[in-house]
């Protein structure tokens, strides 16, 4: 009876844990490593054909994005998840596969000219389509026996439509243990989905810690505040550009927009146009508007019972083709444009930023976390100029950030959730899915509360029957900087270019300095270039 940590161990992405019992191996999540957590997504730490079952907690790519690769490399078993996660997986994994194919195509175009061997995508759309053949879906609260010695049950995690905590009961050689995987725990009082459910009792808890070191800033009135920004921008004749994650966050925004229109909060143009310019978001919205029995909060249920659509209202347009997307920037009428990606590092949002960032009458509104090094973070940190599609774009638009809107539980709500797992108290809480310092901070917080808590390392193996470590994990070194293009210009690279332009401005302004100071500056610049070239 063992537990091995193959991902999200002192890292935020790449969730993947393996439970072994009665000779069977069960993966809980199989996510893509992303950003600074990425090592080599093509290399799995286990033989896929030796995995018997997979459980997916929710559809986000950092929890599900390597499932098509698993199948491509030989996995033949069943994949268990909730009904709505299964529906979202269908579109999200196909979208991920399309990105993999496009990036491989870009690399091969450059590589062919340089005489390099062709590269293959991590997986293809055809591979992603195979996932449906392995899916077995269930509703919240339904107990499923995977095999004799292992039962599971999904509990609402309140993070994304269909997201789940997983209760797992194991029995082997007369030893019985209960495991609880938190998945990603949601924030409270979110629109549409319910608050995370409490679970009473577990021997072992594998718990996320994304915000384990801090609380969210409060938002007094999200709808009214956003409506005021829209109103002010329209009064100036500008557009409101909202970079948004296609699944979850976009649907929340539509929920808020419907409310704004009902209350007439945008005085300058009560019938304003809202455009969702993301094919993936449009497909996800159809799922969010489907059969949601057992997944919605009470307010959303009341709206549906009253005959209202959660995400539809007059003035809403959903574009599909790239030609429709381009036409949006030729139309001078003020509008709200919601587009992906949420951190501005890919997708149609970059075109809308190119056409609107330089206009002082426009506004850009961020409604989600912006990762370090992304274009979104660069804009939030006050960039005066960015580079988009080979062109320098001045940042004259108003930049707004709604910090309090997060789909993750913050520190206090994580503690509240684990406090309910007390009958009996867990033998061990494994703290995962957080930056390395955060996992240690949160584990220490739990220890101060009297719990046994530990932030495991990558490939650490734990004996669940004996409550002891079998094999220590390894400390992964920070990802090394690669100067090879990935097919997309990252926000970090744009930040570097911006810094280079600032440096050139400084150099041009230094002509009046003494020779001594000029030599000192040249020496420092030379030392920096030699460091990064070496």
HUWOKA-V391256 format. One record per backbone hydrogen bond with DSSP energy under -0.5 kcal/mol. NH is the residue of the N-H (numbers start at 1). CO is the residue of the C=O. Records with the same first field share a line. If there is no record, write none. Layout:
NH=CO, CO
This chain:
2=20
3=462
4=18
5=460
6=4, 16
7=16
8=13
10=8
14=32
15=62
16=7
17=28
18=4
19=26
20=2
21=24
24=21
26=19
27=53
28=17
29=27, 55
30=63
31=15
32=61
37=34
38=35
43=40
44=42
48=46
50=47
51=48
52=25
53=25
54=78
55=27
56=80
57=55
63=60
64=60
65=61
66=30
67=64
70=66
71=67
72=68
73=69
74=71
75=70
78=52
79=134
80=54, 78
81=136
83=138
86=82
87=83
88=84
89=85
90=86
91=87
92=88
93=89
94=90
95=91
96=92
97=93
98=94
99=95
100=96
101=97
102=98
103=99
104=100
105=101
106=102
107=103
108=104
109=105
110=106
111=107
112=108
113=109
114=110
115=111, 112
116=111
128=124
129=125
130=126, 127
131=128
132=129
133=130
134=131
135=131, 132
136=79
138=81
141=154
142=139
143=141
144=152
146=144, 150
147=150
150=147
151=169
152=144
153=167
154=142
155=165
157=163
158=163
163=160
164=57
165=155
166=181
167=153, 165
168=179
169=151
170=168, 177
171=149
172=175
175=172
177=170
179=168
180=204
181=166
182=180, 206
185=183
186=157
193=191
194=295
197=156
201=199
202=424
203=178
204=178
205=428
206=180
207=205, 430
208=183
209=432, 433
211=409
212=209
214=211
220=218
225=221
226=222
227=223
228=224
229=225
230=226
231=227
232=228
233=229
234=230
235=231
236=232, 233
237=233, 234
238=233
240=335
241=239, 363
242=240, 337
243=241
244=339
248=246
249=247
250=245
252=248
253=249
254=250
255=251
256=252
257=253
258=254
259=255
260=256
261=257
262=258
263=259
264=260, 261
265=260
267=265
269=266
270=267
272=269
273=334
274=315
275=336
276=317
277=275, 338
278=276
282=278
283=279
284=280
285=281
286=282
287=283
288=284
289=285
290=287
292=290
295=292
296=292
297=192
301=297
302=298
303=299
304=300
305=301
306=302
307=304
308=303
316=313
317=274
319=276, 317
325=321
326=322
327=323
328=324, 325
329=325, 326
330=327
331=327
332=330
336=273
337=240, 335
338=275, 336
339=242, 337
340=277
344=341
349=340
350=347
351=348
352=348
353=349
354=350
355=351
356=352, 353
357=353
359=356
360=358
362=359
363=239
364=398
365=241
366=364, 400
367=243
371=369
374=371
376=343
378=374
379=375
380=376
381=377
382=379
383=378
386=393
388=386, 391
391=388
393=386
394=392
395=384
396=357, 394
397=357
398=362
400=364
402=366
403=401
405=402
406=404
409=185
411=211, 214
414=410
415=411
416=412
417=413
418=414
419=415
420=416, 417
421=418
422=420
423=424
425=422
426=421
427=203
428=203
429=452
430=205, 428
431=429, 454
432=207, 430
433=8
434=11
436=10
438=435
439=435
440=436
441=437
442=438
443=439
444=440
445=441
446=442
447=443
448=444
449=445
450=447
451=446
453=451
454=429
456=454
458=474
459=5
460=457
461=471
462=3
463=468
464=1, 462
465=1
467=463
468=463
470=461
471=461
474=458
476=474
479=36
490=488
494=490
495=491
496=492
497=493
498=494
499=495
500=496
501=497
502=498
503=499
504=500
505=501
506=502
507=503
508=504
509=505
510=507
511=508
513=510
518=514
519=515
520=516
521=517
522=518
523=519
524=520
525=521
526=522
527=523
528=524
529=525
530=526
531=527
532=528
533=529
534=530
